[in-house]
Amino acid sequence: MVTVTALKQEQSTNAVGMSITATTGDTLRERGIDSVEDLTKLVPGFTVQESGFNSTSYTLRGVGFFNSDLATPPAVTVYVDEAPLPYPAMTKLAAFDLARVEVLKGPQGTLFGENATGGAINYIAAKPTDTPQSGVDASYGTFNRVQLGGYVSGPLGDDLTGRLALQVRRGDAWQESATRPGDRLGGILEIQGRGTLEWDPDEQFTSRLTVTITHDGSDSQASQFIAPFTSFPALAVPGLSTFPVATKPRLADWTPVRPDTNTPFPYASNTTLYQASWRNDYALSENITATSLSSFAYFHLGYGQDQDGTPFHFGEAIDQNGRISSVFQELRVVGRQQRFNWLLGANYQRDSVFDEPLEFISDNDAAHLFQTLDPQANADESRFKGQMRAETYSAFGRAEFNITDELTLEGAVRYNSDRRTFDNCAFIVTDHLARFENLARGGAPPTLNVGDCYIVDTANGSRPVSNIHNILNQDSVPWKIGLTWTPQPDILAYANVSRGYKAGAAAVLAAATTDQVKPVPQESLLAYEVGLKAGLFDRRVQLNTSLFHYDYKDKQLRGEELDPIFGPLEALVSIPKSHVDGAEVQLTAQPLTGLTIDTALTYVQTEIDQFTGFNALAQLGNESHTPFPFAPKWQPITNIDYNFPLSEDVEGFVGGTHTYNSKTYTGIGALNILRIDSYNLFDLRAGVAFDNGRYRVWAWGKNITNQYYWTDAFAYGNTISRFAGQPATFGISFSDHF
């Protein structure tokens, strides 16, 4: 069994009364799982979504939030050694040099705080060792992808140990232009580094400082064109109606040059994360330990991305100055006294997020609405700016009482005081847009000029504003009550009721009216879950099952509003009532020496109970009884690994992974044009290990059947487009750990 810290103390997964998927760093490396996105091969019920603004969102058991800006908090939060990376854009390169990963399902608000209504992903970094150790990992694969990494670890003094890990990945472009033969996109350049110092002056005190630095210089992904989506067909750009529809995984298209400077479009990212965490543990007595966890994270985002799948200017974005800073401090005390275990703690978090994308829209049909009145009037480009500041104060506690040797009652509660401010606007960049906006307003004063904010206040006669300032001050009290029954050492049954919260938010987007950036309030989720964990046949079989029901209130979704000029425009919406029903089963068996079969299945049925508003194409209607976006009903995962001796010092190993996602939809309303079809993915691996596993060489293939699939589909500008998954890739890897 894997040891986890789900309850902020080390326990076996079988001793924790909740659904957890956990595995070791060695297993992650052998299966090629080296990013949050790859966790879809490990965690049933987990999906990952890419947006057109170089951001990523996560959904677990149907609970998630599709995010396309820096400032909106997630519903599934990622942590490194319990220190939060509070916004999804920060998490892309966090998964390297790991001891293990823990995925906790269901609301985790009592111990991990807000924004974990769907669950929490906790990466546990590898720690310094008492003896000298080092290792090297290398791989080469399709598209000339090279990965080289290594670490050194060991004592630096009598009471001081350290570890340093580095990894570099690079690769050629994998996407091909549909209209420009030989033009490719999708190169990879990633650099990751982590250093750890641990000081153990005596048996009572441990201090650990970890610094992580990552840099992403990879190309952003281009989307694939599906269909035209125009509001004014007579004004559509020539060639749109006959533009080729992509039907292969590598085929896509993008704008080759910036329209404002006629220079190559900057698709390569320039994104860096710095994170420092400092943990101190002090044993106040044999049964009481105090912990201080401090962290600081700074993230800088730079990218260019084309999300319409064409060379036209429908919505390319450049963001060279996105910034996030996050300060986190937690203090807690854990105690154990006979039948009673307890935890008390408090924490503080302060976040500051700034984002300022520049968007090119000159080929949109609506951009030419007023050119018969003024040939120079063109909605060609705009800059939209957003700044969010958040302060959260929390106090929390957990108690566990062993009623009998078999029966344990758990209770936990947290108080959050969340204070958020938002400042948003969209600015005129060119004289062309200024002319357009003045005509769109019928010449009403004041006259707009370059540098002005052009968003209009719908509650004040549609007059333009200089800034939109919103405040959300909301408190929440997540809680949990649980009961576990252990009739024998290898069997645990549990029942939990818990409530979690996701903080309110205001979107950063190219809005036309104040309504589009109006904040949505915090959402809450009430979760009921029962489950069983059973070690059978002398622990050769592990069976985990669970049933769950979630009641949602004010669920946040990325939706649409219908602008009278620009047509469908994005906005955040709040769904009054919705729910999730589901079940999970996982079976891990070792029927033969060396053979491990690990198979799991998640079923979720999501439903909006009450909502009248716009669907994903800005069509007004009653969307009750439609499913959540990005929530496939069926998600089975199977991993099979077989190790067998070849000689006294040589061992062979083979393995395979199968994942399946049933169909789902990407927006409100379950529209077929925005459907993600079901798909199967197969990975294979085979190799040999020498000298008791010190040296390993193996060949691997991912998506070996070259399944064409996609992870997102969306309407933007004058197109409906999608992001395709990568085609079949093959390679060879080597590791030397000593």
ROKENU-898572 format. One line per 10 residues: number of its first residue (from 0); their letters; for each residue x, y, z of C-alpha. Coordinates in nm, 2 decimals. Layout:
N
NUM> A> X Y Z | ...;
END
This chain:
738
0> MVTVTALKQE> 0.00 0.00 0.00 | 0.11 0.35 -0.08 | 0.16 0.59 0.22 | -0.04 0.92 0.18 | -0.08 1.24 0.38 | -0.45 1.30 0.28 | -0.53 1.39 0.64 | -0.20 1.58 0.69 | -0.04 1.28 0.86 | 0.12 0.97 0.71;
10> QSTNAVGMSI> -0.12 0.68 0.67 | -0.17 0.39 0.44 | -0.43 0.45 0.17 | -0.64 0.16 0.32 | -0.66 0.34 0.65 | -0.82 0.66 0.52 | -1.20 0.67 0.48 | -1.21 0.85 0.15 | -1.15 0.77 -0.22 | -0.79 0.82 -0.31;
20> TATTGDTLRE> -0.58 0.74 -0.61 | -0.21 0.73 -0.52 | 0.10 0.59 -0.68 | 0.48 0.61 -0.64 | 0.72 0.82 -0.85 | 0.88 0.50 -0.99 | 0.54 0.39 -1.13 | 0.48 0.74 -1.27 | 0.81 0.73 -1.45 | 0.77 0.38 -1.60;
30> RGIDSVEDLT> 0.42 0.46 -1.73 | 0.53 0.79 -1.88 | 0.32 1.01 -1.65 | 0.51 1.33 -1.61 | 0.25 1.61 -1.62 | -0.09 1.68 -1.47 | -0.25 1.61 -1.81 | -0.10 1.25 -1.80 | -0.29 1.18 -1.47 | -0.59 1.09 -1.70;
40> KLVPGFTVQE> -0.40 0.76 -1.74 | -0.40 0.70 -1.37 | -0.71 0.86 -1.22 | -1.05 0.75 -1.34 | -1.30 1.03 -1.34 | -1.03 1.29 -1.42 | -1.03 1.51 -1.73 | -0.81 1.79 -1.85 | -0.92 2.08 -2.08 | -0.71 2.32 -2.28;
50> SGFNSTSYTL> -0.84 2.67 -2.35 | -0.77 2.92 -2.63 | -0.58 3.14 -2.39 | -0.30 2.89 -2.30 | -0.46 2.79 -1.98 | -0.56 2.44 -1.84 | -0.86 2.33 -1.63 | -0.92 2.01 -1.44 | -1.24 1.82 -1.37 | -1.28 1.53 -1.12;
60> RGVGFFNSDL> -1.60 1.32 -1.10 | -1.78 1.58 -1.31 | -1.68 1.87 -1.08 | -1.46 2.13 -1.24 | -1.44 2.48 -1.38 | -1.34 2.55 -1.74 | -1.10 2.84 -1.70 | -0.96 3.06 -1.98 | -0.79 3.33 -1.77 | -0.53 3.34 -1.50;
70> ATPPAVTVYV> -0.74 3.49 -1.22 | -1.03 3.24 -1.18 | -0.97 2.98 -0.91 | -1.02 2.61 -1.00 | -1.24 2.35 -0.85 | -0.95 2.10 -0.83 | -0.64 2.25 -0.68 | -0.28 2.13 -0.72 | -0.03 2.12 -0.43 | 0.34 2.04 -0.40;
80> DEAPLPYPAM> 0.42 1.90 -0.06 | 0.09 2.06 0.07 | 0.19 2.41 -0.06 | -0.07 2.53 -0.30 | -0.03 2.63 -0.67 | -0.36 2.81 -0.65 | -0.42 2.88 -1.02 | -0.41 2.61 -1.29 | -0.16 2.79 -1.52 | 0.10 2.75 -1.25;
90> TKLAAFDLAR> 0.08 2.37 -1.25 | 0.20 2.26 -1.59 | 0.55 2.16 -1.50 | 0.52 2.08 -1.13 | 0.53 1.70 -1.18 | 0.89 1.59 -1.18 | 1.13 1.42 -0.93 | 0.84 1.28 -0.73 | 0.82 1.04 -0.44 | 0.45 0.99 -0.52;
100> VEVLKGPQGT> 0.12 1.16 -0.62 | -0.20 1.16 -0.42 | -0.54 1.25 -0.58 | -0.80 1.30 -0.32 | -1.16 1.29 -0.45 | -1.46 1.48 -0.32 | -1.46 1.81 -0.13 | -1.13 1.87 0.06 | -1.21 2.21 0.20 | -1.17 2.13 0.57;
110> LFGENATGGA> -0.79 2.06 0.55 | -0.70 2.21 0.21 | -0.93 2.51 0.20 | -1.13 2.67 -0.07 | -1.13 2.57 -0.44 | -1.11 2.20 -0.39 | -1.47 2.11 -0.42 | -1.39 1.84 -0.68 | -1.08 1.72 -0.50 | -0.71 1.79 -0.45;
120> INYIAAKPTD> -0.39 1.68 -0.63 | -0.09 1.66 -0.40 | 0.25 1.60 -0.55 | 0.50 1.48 -0.30 | 0.85 1.57 -0.41 | 1.14 1.33 -0.35 | 1.33 1.41 -0.04 | 1.70 1.42 0.05 | 1.85 1.09 0.16 | 2.09 1.00 0.45;
130> TPQSGVDASY> 2.32 0.82 0.21 | 2.47 0.94 -0.12 | 2.24 0.86 -0.41 | 2.21 0.98 -0.77 | 2.02 0.89 -1.09 | 1.99 0.97 -1.46 | 1.68 0.94 -1.68 | 1.68 0.99 -2.05 | 1.44 0.92 -2.34 | 1.41 0.98 -2.71;
140> GTFNRVQLGG> 1.10 0.96 -2.92 | 0.88 1.07 -3.21 | 0.92 1.43 -3.33 | 1.29 1.42 -3.20 | 1.16 1.45 -2.85 | 1.45 1.43 -2.60 | 1.42 1.42 -2.23 | 1.72 1.43 -2.00 | 1.70 1.45 -1.62 | 1.89 1.35 -1.31;
150> YVSGPLGDDL> 1.93 1.41 -0.94 | 2.20 1.39 -0.67 | 2.11 1.34 -0.30 | 2.29 1.28 0.02 | 2.44 1.42 0.34 | 2.60 1.77 0.33 | 2.70 1.78 0.70 | 2.64 1.61 1.03 | 2.27 1.72 1.04 | 2.22 1.85 0.69;
160> TGRLALQVRR> 2.11 1.66 0.38 | 2.03 1.79 0.03 | 1.88 1.70 -0.30 | 1.91 1.86 -0.64 | 1.71 1.75 -0.94 | 1.71 1.89 -1.30 | 1.52 1.80 -1.61 | 1.51 1.93 -1.97 | 1.28 1.83 -2.25 | 1.28 1.95 -2.61;
170> GDAWQESATR> 1.11 1.83 -2.93 | 1.02 1.93 -3.28 | 0.69 2.06 -3.39 | 0.41 1.81 -3.43 | 0.12 2.01 -3.59 | 0.10 2.07 -3.96 | -0.07 2.37 -4.14 | -0.38 2.29 -4.35 | -0.30 2.57 -4.59 | 0.08 2.62 -4.59;
180> PGDRLGGILE> 0.27 2.30 -4.67 | 0.58 2.27 -4.45 | 0.47 2.51 -4.19 | 0.46 2.34 -3.85 | 0.39 2.43 -3.49 | 0.41 2.25 -3.15 | 0.77 2.24 -3.06 | 0.86 2.16 -2.69 | 1.12 2.33 -2.47 | 1.08 2.27 -2.09;
190> IQGRGTLEWD> 1.33 2.32 -1.81 | 1.26 2.20 -1.45 | 1.47 2.23 -1.14 | 1.42 2.16 -0.77 | 1.66 2.19 -0.48 | 1.59 2.07 -0.12 | 1.78 2.12 0.20 | 1.67 1.93 0.52 | 1.81 2.00 0.86 | 1.76 1.75 1.14;
200> PDEQFTSRLT> 1.96 1.88 1.45 | 1.78 1.64 1.69 | 1.49 1.39 1.70 | 1.24 1.66 1.79 | 1.30 1.91 1.51 | 1.31 1.89 1.12 | 1.34 2.19 0.89 | 1.31 2.15 0.51 | 1.35 2.42 0.25 | 1.25 2.35 -0.11;
210> VTITHDGSDS> 1.29 2.57 -0.41 | 1.14 2.49 -0.75 | 1.20 2.67 -1.08 | 1.04 2.58 -1.41 | 1.05 2.74 -1.75 | 0.82 2.67 -2.05 | 0.94 2.78 -2.39 | 0.71 2.55 -2.59 | 0.48 2.65 -2.87 | 0.11 2.69 -2.78;
220> QASQFIAPFT> -0.13 2.45 -2.94 | -0.32 2.55 -3.25 | -0.68 2.45 -3.28 | -0.86 2.27 -3.56 | -1.14 2.43 -3.77 | -1.48 2.25 -3.75 | -1.73 2.49 -3.90 | -1.80 2.86 -3.96 | -2.00 3.04 -3.70 | -2.11 3.38 -3.83;
230> SFPALAVPGL> -2.35 3.64 -3.70 | -2.35 3.85 -4.02 | -2.29 3.60 -4.31 | -2.28 3.87 -4.57 | -1.98 4.03 -4.40 | -1.79 3.70 -4.35 | -1.43 3.69 -4.47 | -1.39 3.53 -4.82 | -1.28 3.17 -4.80 | -1.43 3.09 -4.46;
240> STFPVATKPR> -1.72 2.89 -4.60 | -1.49 2.67 -4.80 | -1.21 2.64 -4.54 | -1.10 2.27 -4.50 | -1.23 2.09 -4.19 | -0.96 1.91 -4.00 | -1.00 1.53 -3.98 | -0.65 1.42 -3.87 | -0.48 1.47 -3.54 | -0.18 1.66 -3.67;
250> LADWTPVRPD> -0.38 1.89 -3.91 | -0.45 2.24 -3.78 | -0.40 2.60 -3.89 | -0.29 2.93 -3.74 | -0.20 3.29 -3.84 | 0.16 3.31 -3.94 | 0.22 3.68 -3.88 | 0.10 3.96 -3.64 | -0.13 4.19 -3.84 | -0.01 4.50 -3.65;
260> TNTPFPYASN> 0.36 4.46 -3.72 | 0.37 4.20 -4.00 | 0.63 4.01 -3.80 | 0.62 3.63 -3.72 | 0.35 3.56 -3.46 | 0.51 3.47 -3.12 | 0.37 3.13 -3.05 | 0.66 3.02 -2.83 | 0.58 3.06 -2.46 | 0.80 3.25 -2.22;
270> TTLYQASWRN> 0.66 3.12 -1.89 | 0.84 3.08 -1.56 | 0.74 2.96 -1.22 | 0.93 3.02 -0.90 | 0.81 2.84 -0.58 | 0.98 2.83 -0.24 | 0.83 2.63 0.05 | 0.97 2.60 0.40 | 0.84 2.34 0.64 | 0.93 2.31 1.01;
280> DYALSENITA> 0.81 2.02 1.23 | 0.87 2.03 1.60 | 0.77 1.75 1.84 | 0.63 1.92 2.15 | 0.60 1.58 2.32 | 0.58 1.22 2.22 | 0.23 1.26 2.09 | 0.20 1.63 1.99 | 0.37 1.78 1.68 | 0.36 2.14 1.56;
290> TSLSSFAYFH> 0.41 2.23 1.20 | 0.47 2.55 1.01 | 0.44 2.56 0.64 | 0.54 2.87 0.45 | 0.54 2.92 0.07 | 0.58 3.18 -0.19 | 0.51 3.14 -0.56 | 0.56 3.38 -0.84 | 0.45 3.30 -1.20 | 0.51 3.50 -1.52;
300> LGYGQDQDGT> 0.32 3.41 -1.83 | 0.41 3.49 -2.19 | 0.25 3.33 -2.49 | 0.08 3.37 -2.83 | -0.21 3.15 -2.94 | -0.45 3.11 -3.22 | -0.78 2.95 -3.12 | -0.98 2.97 -3.44 | -0.80 2.70 -3.65 | -0.76 2.93 -3.95;
310> PFHFGEAIDQ> -0.50 3.18 -4.08 | -0.77 3.46 -4.05 | -0.77 3.71 -3.77 | -1.07 3.59 -3.57 | -0.92 3.59 -3.22 | -0.54 3.54 -3.19 | -0.41 3.64 -2.85 | -0.07 3.76 -2.73 | -0.01 3.79 -2.35 | 0.35 3.88 -2.25;
320> NGRISSVFQE> 0.28 4.01 -1.91 | 0.06 3.78 -1.71 | 0.16 3.76 -1.35 | 0.06 3.57 -1.03 | 0.21 3.60 -0.69 | 0.09 3.39 -0.40 | 0.19 3.39 -0.03 | 0.08 3.11 0.20 | 0.13 3.05 0.57 | -0.01 2.76 0.77;
330> LRVVGRQQRF> 0.04 2.67 1.14 | -0.11 2.35 1.28 | -0.07 2.12 1.58 | -0.15 1.75 1.56 | -0.20 1.53 1.87 | -0.27 1.17 1.95 | -0.41 1.06 2.29 | -0.53 0.70 2.33 | -0.86 0.69 2.14 | -0.86 1.05 2.05;
340> NWLLGANYQR> -0.67 1.21 1.76 | -0.69 1.58 1.68 | -0.56 1.86 1.46 | -0.59 2.24 1.50 | -0.46 2.50 1.26 | -0.49 2.83 1.09 | -0.36 2.97 0.76 | -0.34 3.29 0.56 | -0.31 3.33 0.18 | -0.27 3.64 -0.03;
350> DSVFDEPLEF> -0.29 3.63 -0.41 | -0.23 3.90 -0.67 | -0.31 3.83 -1.03 | -0.26 4.06 -1.33 | -0.34 3.97 -1.69 | -0.34 4.18 -2.01 | -0.39 3.99 -2.33 | -0.39 4.16 -2.67 | -0.64 4.02 -2.92 | -0.66 4.05 -3.30;
360> ISDNDAAHLF> -1.02 4.03 -3.44 | -1.01 4.23 -3.77 | -1.16 3.94 -3.98 | -1.46 3.89 -3.77 | -1.78 3.97 -3.96 | -1.90 4.21 -3.69 | -1.57 4.40 -3.72 | -1.69 4.55 -4.05 | -2.04 4.65 -3.95 | -1.99 5.03 -3.99;
370> QTLDPQANAD> -1.75 5.05 -4.28 | -2.02 5.17 -4.52 | -2.04 5.48 -4.29 | -1.66 5.50 -4.23 | -1.42 5.29 -4.43 | -1.16 5.32 -4.15 | -1.40 5.19 -3.88 | -1.28 4.84 -3.80 | -1.28 4.64 -3.47 | -0.93 4.51 -3.54;
380> ESRFKGQMRA> -0.76 4.46 -3.21 | -0.81 4.53 -2.84 | -0.64 4.48 -2.51 | -0.83 4.36 -2.21 | -0.68 4.39 -1.87 | -0.77 4.24 -1.54 | -0.64 4.25 -1.19 | -0.75 4.04 -0.90 | -0.64 4.06 -0.53 | -0.75 3.80 -0.28;
390> ETYSAFGRAE> -0.69 3.76 0.09 | -0.81 3.45 0.27 | -0.80 3.39 0.65 | -0.88 3.04 0.78 | -0.90 2.85 1.10 | -0.97 2.47 1.10 | -0.99 2.17 1.31 | -1.03 1.79 1.29 | -1.11 1.53 1.55 | -1.11 1.16 1.53;
400> FNITDELTLE> -1.25 0.94 1.81 | -1.22 0.56 1.82 | -1.56 0.46 1.97 | -1.45 0.10 1.97 | -1.15 -0.08 1.82 | -1.35 -0.11 1.50 | -1.56 0.20 1.48 | -1.42 0.56 1.44 | -1.61 0.89 1.42 | -1.45 1.18 1.24;
410> GAVRYNSDRR> -1.55 1.55 1.24 | -1.38 1.85 1.07 | -1.47 2.21 1.02 | -1.31 2.52 0.88 | -1.39 2.89 0.87 | -1.28 3.09 0.56 | -1.29 3.46 0.54 | -1.24 3.54 0.17 | -1.19 3.90 0.04 | -1.15 3.96 -0.33;
420> TFDNCAFIVT> -1.13 4.27 -0.55 | -1.15 4.28 -0.93 | -1.05 4.56 -1.17 | -1.13 4.49 -1.53 | -1.15 4.68 -1.86 | -1.10 4.64 -2.24 | -0.90 4.92 -2.41 | -0.89 5.07 -2.75 | -0.56 5.00 -2.92 | -0.61 5.16 -3.26;
430> DHLARFENLA> -0.79 5.45 -3.42 | -0.98 5.19 -3.63 | -1.14 5.05 -3.32 | -1.20 5.40 -3.18 | -1.40 5.49 -3.49 | -1.59 5.16 -3.47 | -1.69 5.20 -3.11 | -1.80 5.56 -3.16 | -2.02 5.45 -3.45 | -2.15 5.16 -3.25;
440> RGGAPPTLNV> -2.27 5.40 -2.98 | -2.44 5.62 -3.23 | -2.20 5.91 -3.17 | -2.31 5.95 -2.81 | -2.07 6.15 -2.59 | -1.81 6.11 -2.47 | -1.60 6.04 -2.78 | -1.37 5.74 -2.73 | -1.00 5.76 -2.83 | -0.70 5.53 -2.83;
450> GDCYIVDTAN> -0.63 5.42 -2.48 | -0.98 5.46 -2.35 | -1.18 5.17 -2.20 | -1.47 5.09 -2.43 | -1.68 4.87 -2.20 | -2.02 5.03 -2.15 | -2.23 5.03 -1.83 | -2.57 4.88 -1.91 | -2.71 5.03 -1.59 | -2.60 5.39 -1.68;
460> GSRPVSNIHN> -2.73 5.45 -2.03 | -2.46 5.24 -2.20 | -2.20 5.50 -2.12 | -1.84 5.39 -2.13 | -1.65 5.33 -1.80 | -1.29 5.39 -1.72 | -1.26 5.08 -1.49 | -1.49 4.81 -1.36 | -1.43 4.76 -0.99 | -1.60 4.48 -0.81;
470> ILNQDSVPWK> -1.57 4.34 -0.46 | -1.66 4.00 -0.33 | -1.64 3.96 0.05 | -1.77 3.61 0.13 | -1.73 3.38 0.43 | -1.77 3.00 0.42 | -1.78 2.71 0.66 | -1.68 2.38 0.49 | -1.73 2.08 0.72 | -1.71 1.70 0.72;
480> IGLTWTPQPD> -1.86 1.42 0.93 | -1.74 1.07 0.87 | -1.77 0.72 1.01 | -1.53 0.43 0.94 | -1.57 0.07 1.04 | -1.28 -0.18 1.04 | -1.42 -0.52 1.12 | -1.07 -0.67 1.04 | -0.73 -0.53 0.96 | -0.77 -0.55 0.58;
490> ILAYANVSRG> -1.13 -0.42 0.55 | -1.25 -0.07 0.60 | -1.60 0.07 0.53 | -1.67 0.44 0.54 | -1.96 0.69 0.51 | -1.90 1.07 0.48 | -2.10 1.38 0.45 | -1.91 1.70 0.36 | -1.96 2.05 0.23 | -1.70 2.24 0.02;
500> YKAGAAAVLA> -1.68 2.58 -0.14 | -1.52 2.74 -0.45 | -1.45 3.12 -0.42 | -1.64 3.37 -0.63 | -1.48 3.51 -0.94 | -1.49 3.77 -1.22 | -1.36 3.68 -1.56 | -1.08 3.85 -1.76 | -1.21 3.88 -2.12 | -1.27 4.11 -2.41;
510> AATTDQVKPV> -1.61 4.23 -2.28 | -1.84 4.48 -2.44 | -2.06 4.55 -2.14 | -2.03 4.55 -1.77 | -2.26 4.25 -1.74 | -2.00 4.03 -1.89 | -1.75 4.09 -1.61 | -2.00 4.09 -1.33 | -1.87 3.86 -1.05 | -2.04 3.53 -0.97;
520> PQESLLAYEV> -2.07 3.43 -0.61 | -1.90 3.14 -0.44 | -2.04 2.79 -0.52 | -2.10 2.52 -0.26 | -2.12 2.14 -0.29 | -2.28 1.91 -0.04 | -2.13 1.56 -0.09 | -2.25 1.22 0.04 | -2.03 0.92 -0.01 | -2.01 0.56 0.11;
530> GLKAGLFDRR> -1.73 0.32 0.03 | -1.54 0.00 0.10 | -1.17 -0.09 0.09 | -1.09 -0.46 0.12 | -0.77 -0.65 0.10 | -0.86 -1.00 -0.01 | -0.68 -1.34 -0.06 | -0.39 -1.26 0.17 | -0.37 -0.90 0.02 | -0.31 -1.03 -0.33;
540> VQLNTSLFHY> -0.64 -0.85 -0.43 | -0.74 -0.50 -0.33 | -1.10 -0.39 -0.39 | -1.21 -0.03 -0.35 | -1.56 0.08 -0.42 | -1.76 0.39 -0.36 | -2.10 0.55 -0.43 | -2.15 0.93 -0.42 | -2.41 1.20 -0.46 | -2.33 1.57 -0.49;
550> DYKDKQLRGE> -2.58 1.85 -0.45 | -2.46 2.18 -0.61 | -2.57 2.53 -0.53 | -2.46 2.83 -0.75 | -2.23 2.62 -0.97 | -2.00 2.84 -1.17 | -1.97 2.78 -1.54 | -1.81 2.95 -1.83 | -2.11 3.06 -2.03 | -2.22 3.31 -2.30;
560> ELDPIFGPLE> -2.41 3.64 -2.33 | -2.55 3.77 -2.66 | -2.41 4.11 -2.74 | -2.62 4.30 -3.00 | -2.31 4.39 -3.20 | -2.05 4.12 -3.15 | -2.29 3.83 -3.11 | -2.20 3.55 -2.86 | -1.94 3.67 -2.60 | -1.81 3.49 -2.30;
570> ALVSIPKSHV> -1.93 3.55 -1.94 | -1.93 3.36 -1.61 | -2.27 3.23 -1.51 | -2.41 3.08 -1.19 | -2.63 2.77 -1.20 | -2.88 2.78 -0.92 | -2.92 2.40 -0.86 | -2.75 2.09 -1.01 | -2.63 1.75 -0.89 | -2.40 1.46 -0.96;
580> DGAEVQLTAQ> -2.46 1.09 -0.90 | -2.18 0.84 -0.94 | -1.99 0.52 -0.85 | -1.63 0.40 -0.86 | -1.47 0.06 -0.84 | -1.10 -0.02 -0.84 | -0.95 -0.37 -0.84 | -0.58 -0.44 -0.80 | -0.48 -0.80 -0.82 | -0.15 -1.00 -0.83;
590> PLTGLTIDTA> -0.28 -1.34 -0.95 | 0.08 -1.45 -1.05 | 0.42 -1.37 -0.92 | 0.53 -1.05 -1.11 | 0.19 -0.99 -1.26 | -0.01 -0.68 -1.15 | -0.35 -0.59 -1.29 | -0.49 -0.25 -1.18 | -0.83 -0.17 -1.33 | -1.08 0.10 -1.23;
600> LTYVQTEIDQ> -1.41 0.24 -1.35 | -1.58 0.57 -1.27 | -1.94 0.64 -1.36 | -2.09 0.99 -1.32 | -2.43 1.12 -1.41 | -2.43 1.51 -1.40 | -2.74 1.72 -1.44 | -2.83 2.09 -1.43 | -3.16 2.10 -1.23 | -3.25 2.46 -1.27;
610> FTGFNALAQL> -3.11 2.72 -1.52 | -3.27 2.94 -1.78 | -3.01 3.13 -1.98 | -2.78 3.11 -2.28 | -2.62 2.79 -2.40 | -2.27 2.76 -2.53 | -2.38 2.92 -2.87 | -2.56 3.21 -2.69 | -2.91 3.07 -2.77 | -3.15 3.16 -2.49;
620> GNESHTPFPF> -3.35 2.88 -2.34 | -3.42 2.65 -2.05 | -3.11 2.43 -2.00 | -3.25 2.22 -1.71 | -3.18 1.85 -1.74 | -2.87 1.89 -1.94 | -2.53 1.75 -1.83 | -2.22 1.94 -1.70 | -1.95 2.02 -1.95 | -1.65 1.79 -1.96;
630> APKWQPITNI> -1.82 1.51 -1.76 | -1.81 1.18 -1.95 | -2.04 0.92 -1.79 | -1.79 0.63 -1.83 | -1.42 0.64 -1.76 | -1.24 0.30 -1.72 | -0.87 0.27 -1.68 | -0.67 -0.05 -1.69 | -0.29 -0.10 -1.63 | -0.13 -0.44 -1.66;
640> DYNFPLSEDV> 0.24 -0.49 -1.57 | 0.44 -0.81 -1.57 | 0.79 -0.85 -1.44 | 0.97 -1.18 -1.51 | 1.33 -1.30 -1.46 | 1.56 -1.35 -1.76 | 1.87 -1.45 -1.56 | 2.01 -1.41 -1.21 | 2.07 -1.03 -1.26 | 1.84 -0.95 -1.54;
650> EGFVGGTHTY> 1.46 -0.90 -1.53 | 1.22 -0.83 -1.81 | 0.91 -0.63 -1.79 | 0.61 -0.55 -2.01 | 0.31 -0.34 -1.95 | 0.01 -0.16 -2.11 | -0.24 0.10 -2.03 | -0.59 0.14 -2.17 | -0.81 0.45 -2.10 | -1.16 0.52 -2.23;
660> NSKTYTGIGA> -1.38 0.83 -2.22 | -1.74 0.82 -2.32 | -1.88 1.12 -2.51 | -1.92 1.45 -2.33 | -1.99 1.81 -2.42 | -1.79 2.13 -2.38 | -2.05 2.39 -2.29 | -2.39 2.45 -2.15 | -2.67 2.28 -2.34 | -2.52 1.95 -2.47;
670> LNILRIDSYN> -2.49 2.08 -2.83 | -2.37 1.82 -3.08 | -2.14 2.06 -3.26 | -1.95 2.10 -2.93 | -1.94 1.73 -2.85 | -1.63 1.54 -2.76 | -1.67 1.19 -2.91 | -1.58 0.88 -2.71 | -1.23 0.75 -2.75 | -0.99 0.47 -2.65;
680> LFDLRAGVAF> -0.62 0.52 -2.59 | -0.37 0.24 -2.57 | -0.01 0.27 -2.44 | 0.25 -0.01 -2.44 | 0.59 -0.05 -2.28 | 0.85 -0.33 -2.26 | 1.21 -0.35 -2.14 | 1.48 -0.50 -1.92 | 1.63 -0.42 -1.59 | 1.99 -0.50 -1.48;
690> DNGRYRVWAW> 2.17 -0.52 -1.15 | 1.86 -0.55 -0.93 | 1.68 -0.27 -1.11 | 1.96 -0.01 -1.11 | 1.97 0.01 -1.49 | 1.65 0.00 -1.69 | 1.60 0.02 -2.07 | 1.26 0.01 -2.22 | 1.07 0.09 -2.54 | 0.73 0.26 -2.53;
700> GKNITNQYYW> 0.44 0.37 -2.74 | 0.16 0.61 -2.66 | -0.17 0.62 -2.83 | -0.04 0.33 -3.04 | -0.36 0.30 -3.25 | -0.32 0.66 -3.35 | -0.67 0.74 -3.22 | -0.80 1.07 -3.34 | -0.96 1.25 -3.04 | -1.00 1.59 -2.90;
710> TDAFAYGNTI> -1.02 1.74 -2.55 | -1.21 2.07 -2.61 | -1.44 2.22 -2.87 | -1.56 2.58 -2.87 | -1.71 2.87 -3.06 | -1.50 3.18 -3.08 | -1.50 3.47 -3.33 | -1.65 3.33 -3.66 | -1.54 2.96 -3.61 | -1.61 2.65 -3.41;
720> SRFAGQPATF> -1.28 2.48 -3.34 | -1.13 2.21 -3.12 | -0.80 2.10 -2.96 | -0.69 1.76 -3.08 | -0.50 1.51 -2.88 | -0.15 1.40 -3.00 | -0.11 1.12 -3.25 | 0.08 0.79 -3.19 | 0.43 0.85 -3.05 | 0.71 0.59 -2.98;
730> GISFSDHF> 1.04 0.60 -2.81 | 1.30 0.45 -2.59 | 1.40 0.54 -2.23 | 1.69 0.46 -2.00 | 1.74 0.51 -1.63 | 2.04 0.46 -1.40 | 1.97 0.50 -1.02 | 2.24 0.43 -0.77;
END
